[in-house]
Amino acid sequence: MKITLKQLRRLGACSGQVALFKATFGDEVEITEAVCKEYGGKFDTGWLAEKLFSPELLNEYEVKCAPLYAEYQAKRAPLYAEYQAKCAPLDAEYRAKCAPLWEEYQAKYALVFLKCIEKMETVHGA
């Protein structure tokens, strides 16, 4: 099957994917196993499947992709856990440094609120 730049635009592809397609393939490309292996990771084929496939074929596609996504998530999980562990002390430090700034802002905000209450009482005589 051939995919064209014109077709992507007509289907409403985002500008980033359109630009990448044009830079990679020009105006069109024949979808082959070699193309999928080399470029598949750069393009949102899931979005294109939703636009091109019948409901039945889309369901088949999603069923076949589900274990692939589960495998990806399983491989990614320890990396994300490591990332979170490394970020936790930085996040705690950031929050600790922001807390007094937030309190100062809230105190000033409350004073503006008080001024408005006073003005309201003056206008309405309450």
N, C-alpha and C positions, 0 to 999 in steps of 0.2 A: 504494500500500500504506500502511496505517495502522500506526504503532508506538505502543504504549501504555506508560504508566508501569508498569502491572501486568505487562506482558510483559517489560519490562527487568528488573524485580525477579525474576520467575520464572526468567529466563535467568541470573541471578546477576551482573548489572551491578554495578560498584563503586559505593560510596556517592557518590563525587564526580560520576560520570556521571548517576546517578539524580537527584541534587540539581540538577545543571545542566539536565537534561531538564525537570524539574518547573518550575524557575524560567523556563525559556525557552518551554516549550510547554504547561505545565499537565499534564493527564492523558493527552493523546494528540496526535499530529501526523500529517498526511497527508504522506508523503514525495513531494516534487515537485522539479523542477529548481531552482525558486526557493529552496526550503528548503535543498537541498544546497549551492547557491552561497553562501547567506547564513550558514549555520550549520555546514556540513560540516567546517570546520577546527577546530571546537570539540569535536566528538564523535568517539569511537573507532569509526568505521564498520568498520574492519578486524575488530575484535572481534565486532561485530554480524553481519558477514558470516559469520564462522566459526560463529556460533550459528544463523543462519537458512538459509544456502544449502546445497543438496545438495553432495556432493563434486564433482560435475561442474561445477556453477555456481561453486563456490568456486574451483576450478582456473581456470576462465575469468576470473573476477574477478582472481585473483592474476597471471595472465599479462598482463592488460590494465593492471594497476597497476604491474608491474615497471618499465616504461620511465619511468613517472611518478616512481617512487622514484629511479631512476638519474639523472633530470634534477635532482631535488631535491638529491641527493648531489653532483652536479657543480657546482651553484650554491653549495652550502654549503661545499665544500672550500676555496676561497680564504679565506672568512671564518674558517674554523676554523684554517687555517694562520696567518693574521694574529693570531688570538687566542692560539695557542700561542707565537708569536714574542714577543708582548707579555708573556705570563705567564712565559716562561723565566727572565728575570732575577729576577723575584719569587720563583719557585720555588727558584732557586739560593740566593738570600738566605735564604729560610725554612729550607732544608735545612742551610745553613751555621750558622745560629743554633741549630737543633735538635740538631746533631751533638754538641756538648759536653753538652747536657742528657741525651741518650741515653747517652752514655758514663758520665756520673755515675750515672744510674739503673742501668745494667748493673753498675757497680762495686759499688753498694750491694746489688744483687740477688745478686751473687757472694758478698758477705759473708754474706748470709742462707744461701746455699747452703753456705758453709763452716761456719757454726754448726750446720747440720743434719747435715753430715758428721761433725763432732766429736761431736755427740750420738749419732749412729748408732754411732760407734766406741766411745763410752762404754757404750752399751746392749749392744752385741754383742761388745764386747771385741776388736774387730778392729784 
